[in-house]
Amino acid sequence: MTTGAVEPDEVSSPAPNSRPVVRVGAPTERRNPLSIDLDLMSTRDVLAVINEADRLVPAAVADVLDEIAAAVDLAVAALRGGYRVHYFGAGTSGRLGVLDAAELAPTFNSPRDWVCAHLAGGPDAVWRAVENAEDDDRGGAAEAADCVRTGDLVVGLAASGRTPYVLGALAASRAKGASTVLLCANPEAEAARSVDVFIGVDTGPEVVTGSTRMKAGTAQKLVLNAFSTAVMVRLGRVYSNLMIDMVATNAKLRGRMISILIEATGCSEEVSRRALTEAEGDLKTALVSLVSGAGIPAARAALARADDQVRGALALLAP
């Protein structure tokens, strides 16, 4: 029994009536020496090993902040230009892309077509494995060719850095003039040379060998959280550190709007409630009115002139 590195990707020729086999040499496929006897440990010790491994992930993400920043800048430029951001992924990576895209509209009230998630195997693959979907490089290329435009940003999500569906989508996107990013857990991925920004998070071997829903997935979730949140901050959907571009669809969110106004302006709850009512529930308009001292109509007009940016509107209303 060995615990050393796996050789680089090895493609085995299929025997008659069998399917092709690919042996992946990514770090996520290697044995983790700290968990060799995982199945013999107590429940508490299993959890301790997993937790100790998870503690390494934030540091690995910190090592690639410059690359994440470059990806954020590309996304902001695309969205400001009227283009879109696309996530292409398979398996756990693809599902985390779907989750990140799905959370942006409810969180930041962003247009639903700003960030589009594409999952190998389609919607059914959210709940079950779709056979051979991630191996379909032509499928990824065809999907990208159908929906990606020059000026878009395409982010490929692949723990190993070699998923054919993802690489096919990235290649087709480059051909259409889109910017490209690859996020993976393999710092040595060959595809790094074929994208504008490469984010290779060095999470190392998994506690359960090959289970990339663990450290590799955690790293991807952290990167996507940071990436999409920073994009929304740069686009003015956050004021100070307050979430101001939101739609109150339930009692909790209506209460949060009042709390945000109180925090941002120092006004009383009564004054904040009245401003929000006069603004017909538009948090940004109420905020600009209370901070600047301008009436609701003037605050609304300033936001329109400032492309809906709070700080820009406040600058226009400054004495």
C-alpha positions in Angstrom: 0.0 0.0 0.0 1.5 3.3 -1.0 0.6 6.9 0.0 2.8 8.8 -2.5 1.9 11.0 -5.4 -0.2 9.6 -8.2 1.3 9.8 -11.7 -0.1 12.4 -14.1 -3.3 11.7 -15.9 -3.1 8.2 -17.5 -5.6 7.2 -20.1 -6.1 3.4 -20.3 -7.2 1.9 -23.6 -10.7 0.3 -23.2 -11.0 -3.4 -23.5 -13.7 -4.7 -25.8 -17.2 -3.8 -24.7 -15.9 -1.6 -21.9 -15.9 2.1 -21.3 -12.9 4.5 -21.4 -11.0 5.0 -18.2 -9.0 8.0 -17.1 -6.7 8.0 -14.1 -6.4 11.6 -12.7 -3.2 12.7 -11.2 -4.5 15.9 -9.5 -3.5 16.5 -5.8 -7.1 15.9 -4.8 -6.7 12.3 -5.9 -3.7 11.5 -3.7 -3.8 9.7 -0.3 -3.8 11.8 2.8 -1.4 10.2 5.3 -3.2 11.7 8.3 -6.4 9.8 7.5 -5.1 6.4 6.5 -6.9 4.7 9.4 -10.0 6.8 9.1 -12.4 3.9 9.2 -10.9 2.6 12.4 -11.1 5.9 14.3 -13.8 6.9 16.8 -16.5 9.2 15.6 -14.9 12.1 17.5 -11.5 11.4 16.0 -13.0 11.2 12.5 -14.5 14.7 13.0 -11.2 16.0 14.5 -9.3 14.8 11.4 -11.8 16.4 9.1 -11.8 19.7 11.1 -8.0 19.9 11.2 -7.9 19.4 7.4 -10.6 22.1 6.9 -8.5 24.6 8.9 -5.9 24.6 6.1 -8.4 25.8 3.5 -8.6 29.6 4.3 -4.8 29.8 4.2 -4.8 28.2 0.8 -7.4 30.7 -0.4 -5.3 33.6 1.0 -2.4 32.5 -1.2 -4.5 33.2 -4.4 -6.1 36.6 -3.4 -4.3 38.4 -6.2 -5.7 36.0 -8.8 -9.2 36.3 -7.3 -8.9 40.1 -7.4 -8.0 39.9 -11.1 -11.1 37.8 -11.7 -13.2 40.3 -9.8 -12.0 43.2 -12.0 -12.8 41.2 -15.2 -16.3 40.5 -13.9 -16.9 44.1 -12.9 -15.8 45.3 -16.3 -18.0 42.8 -18.1 -21.1 43.7 -16.0 -20.6 47.4 -16.3 -20.3 46.9 -20.1 -23.7 45.2 -20.2 -22.3 41.7 -20.5 -22.6 38.7 -18.2 -20.6 36.3 -16.0 -21.0 32.5 -16.6 -20.0 29.6 -14.4 -19.4 26.3 -16.1 -18.8 23.3 -13.9 -19.6 19.6 -13.3 -20.4 17.6 -10.2 -19.7 19.3 -6.8 -17.9 22.2 -8.6 -20.9 22.8 -10.9 -23.4 22.6 -8.0 -21.5 25.2 -6.0 -21.5 27.4 -9.0 -25.3 27.0 -9.3 -25.6 27.8 -5.6 -23.5 31.0 -5.8 -25.4 32.3 -8.9 -28.8 31.5 -7.3 -28.0 33.5 -4.1 -27.0 36.7 -5.8 -30.4 38.0 -6.9 -32.0 37.5 -3.4 -29.0 38.9 -1.6 -28.1 41.9 -3.7 -31.2 42.3 -5.9 -29.0 41.9 -8.9 -30.5 41.2 -12.3 -31.0 37.4 -12.7 -29.1 37.3 -16.0 -25.9 38.9 -14.6 -24.5 35.6 -13.4 -25.5 32.4 -15.3 -24.6 28.9 -14.0 -24.2 26.0 -16.5 -24.0 22.5 -15.0 -22.8 19.4 -17.0 -25.8 17.2 -17.4 -28.3 20.0 -17.0 -30.7 20.7 -14.1 -31.0 16.9 -13.3 -27.4 16.9 -12.4 -28.1 19.0 -9.3 -29.6 16.0 -7.6 -28.0 13.0 -9.3 -24.9 12.0 -11.3 -25.5 12.2 -15.0 -23.4 9.6 -16.7 -20.5 10.9 -18.8 -21.7 14.5 -18.7 -18.5 15.9 -17.3 -16.5 14.0 -20.0 -18.4 15.8 -22.8 -16.1 18.5 -24.0 -18.2 19.0 -27.1 -21.2 19.5 -24.9 -19.5 22.2 -22.9 -18.2 23.9 -26.1 -21.7 23.8 -27.7 -23.4 25.3 -24.6 -20.8 28.1 -24.4 -21.1 28.8 -28.2 -24.9 29.1 -27.7 -24.9 31.6 -24.8 -21.5 33.3 -24.4 -20.8 36.6 -26.1 -17.8 38.7 -26.8 -17.3 40.8 -23.6 -18.6 38.2 -21.2 -16.6 36.6 -18.5 -16.6 32.8 -18.2 -15.4 31.1 -15.0 -14.6 27.4 -15.3 -15.0 25.3 -12.1 -13.2 22.0 -11.9 -11.5 20.6 -8.8 -9.0 18.7 -10.9 -8.5 21.5 -13.4 -9.0 19.0 -16.3 -12.8 18.4 -16.5 -13.5 18.0 -20.3 -16.9 19.7 -20.2 -15.4 22.7 -18.4 -12.3 23.0 -20.7 -14.5 22.6 -23.8 -16.6 25.6 -22.5 -13.5 27.7 -21.8 -12.0 27.0 -25.2 -15.3 27.9 -27.0 -15.6 31.0 -24.9 -12.1 32.2 -25.7 -12.9 31.7 -29.4 -15.9 34.0 -29.0 -13.8 36.7 -27.4 -14.9 36.2 -23.8 -12.5 36.6 -20.9 -11.8 33.3 -19.1 -11.0 32.2 -15.5 -10.3 28.7 -14.2 -10.8 27.9 -10.5 -9.5 24.5 -9.4 -7.7 22.7 -6.6 -4.7 21.8 -8.7 -2.0 24.5 -8.9 -0.2 22.5 -11.6 -3.2 22.2 -14.0 -2.1 22.3 -17.6 -5.1 24.4 -18.5 -3.6 27.3 -16.5 -1.8 28.4 -19.7 -5.1 28.6 -21.6 -7.0 31.1 -19.5 -6.7 34.8 -18.7 -6.8 34.2 -14.9 -5.9 30.9 -13.2 -6.9 30.4 -9.6 -5.3 27.2 -8.4 -6.0 26.7 -4.7 -3.5 24.2 -3.1 -5.8 22.3 -0.8 -3.8 19.0 -1.1 -5.1 15.5 -0.6 -8.6 15.0 0.8 -9.4 13.3 4.0 -11.4 10.8 2.0 -9.3 10.2 -1.2 -10.9 11.8 -4.2 -13.9 13.3 -2.4 -13.6 16.8 -3.8 -16.8 17.9 -2.0 -14.6 18.3 1.0 -11.5 20.6 1.1 -11.6 21.3 -2.6 -15.3 22.1 -2.4 -14.9 24.2 0.7 -12.1 26.2 -1.0 -14.3 26.8 -4.1 -17.2 27.9 -1.9 -14.9 30.4 -0.1 -13.5 31.7 -3.4 -16.9 32.1 -5.0 -18.4 33.8 -1.9 -15.5 36.3 -1.9 -15.5 36.7 -5.7 -19.2 37.4 -6.1 -19.4 39.5 -3.0 -16.5 41.7 -4.1 -18.1 42.1 -7.5 -21.3 43.4 -5.9 -19.3 45.7 -3.6 -17.4 47.2 -6.6 -20.7 47.6 -8.4 -22.1 49.7 -5.6 -24.6 47.3 -4.1 -23.1 47.7 -0.7 -22.8 51.0 1.3 -20.1 50.9 3.9 -20.5 47.3 4.9 -24.3 47.3 4.7 -26.4 45.3 2.3 -28.5 48.0 0.7 -29.6 46.6 -2.6 -32.3 44.3 -1.3 -36.0 43.5 -1.8 -38.1 43.0 1.3 -39.9 39.8 0.6 -40.6 38.8 4.2 -41.0 40.3 7.7 -37.3 39.6 8.6 -36.1 41.5 5.5 -38.4 44.4 6.2 -37.0 44.6 9.7 -33.5 44.4 8.3 -34.2 47.4 6.1 -35.1 49.5 9.1 -32.0 48.3 11.0 -29.8 49.2 8.1 -31.2 52.7 7.9 -30.7 53.2 11.6 -27.1 51.9 11.4 -26.2 54.0 8.3 -27.8 57.2 9.3 -28.0 57.3 13.1 -31.7 58.2 12.8 -34.3 56.8 15.1 -36.5 53.9 14.2 -39.5 56.1 13.7 -37.7 58.5 11.3 -36.2 55.5 9.4 -39.6 53.9 9.1 -41.2 57.1 7.8 -38.4 57.6 5.2 -38.8 54.1 3.9 -42.5 54.4 3.7 -42.2 57.7 1.8 -39.7 56.1 -0.5 -42.2 53.3 -1.2 -39.9 50.7 0.2 -36.8 51.7 -1.8 -34.0 51.4 0.7 -31.4 53.3 -1.4 -33.7 56.3 -1.9 -34.6 56.4 1.8 -30.9 56.1 2.7 -29.8 58.9 0.4 -32.6 61.1 1.6 -31.7 60.7 5.3 -27.9 61.0 4.9 -28.1 64.1 2.6 -31.1 65.8 4.1 -32.7 66.0 0.6 -36.3 65.1 0.0 -37.4 61.7 -1.4 -37.9 63.1 -5.0 -34.5 64.7 -5.0 -32.8 61.6 -3.6 -34.5 59.4 -6.3 -33.4 61.8 -9.0 -29.8 61.9 -7.8 -29.7 58.1 -7.8 -30.9 58.0 -11.3 -28.2 60.5 -12.4 -25.6 58.5 -10.5 -26.4 55.2 -12.1 -28.1 54.0 -8.9 -24.9 54.4 -6.8 -25.5 55.7 -3.3 -22.1 57.4 -2.9 -22.4 59.0 -6.3 -25.9 60.3 -5.5 -24.7 61.7 -2.1 -21.8 63.5 -4.0 -24.4 65.1 -6.3 -26.5 66.3 -3.3 -23.5 67.5 -1.2 -23.6 71.3 -0.4 
